[in-house]
Amino acid sequence: MNQTIMNINIDYNDMMLFENFCKSKGTNVSAVIGNFIKNILHEQKLSFDDIDDPFYSDVNMSVLRRSIEAAEAGNVTQHDLIEV
């Protein structure tokens, strides 16, 4: 596999924090960035696309968890779909 060097401009403090984060997870910056790029190429989209999706907000996830708990406890009401 041919490899190349990539240079990026990033805030020094951010880079140090990122390096420490990677070390704490048992990896390194090069491996994380390489995997990030491979994931983008495989998925053909940025892997953080759904970060801003309101479906994944803390509030909605809380509502979903409560709904699942209610359904598992048998507290559900069956009804027909309402056409709008």
C-alpha positions, 0 to 999 in steps of 0.5 A: 500500500502506497502511503502519503503525508497529509498536512493540516492546519489545526489549533495547537491546543486542539491537536494536543487534546486530540492526541491525548484523547486518541492515546486514552482510547489506545490509538493514535491520530494517524490511525483515527484520521485514516479510519475516518477517511476510509469510512467516508469513502465507504459510506460516501457521506460524512460520518457525522451527518446525523449529529445535527439531526433532531431525532438524536437530541437528548430530549427526543431520545428520552421520549423514545426511552419512556415510550419503549418502557411503556410499551414493554410494560403493556401500557399501549393503545392500539389505533388506526393511522390517521390520514392528514 
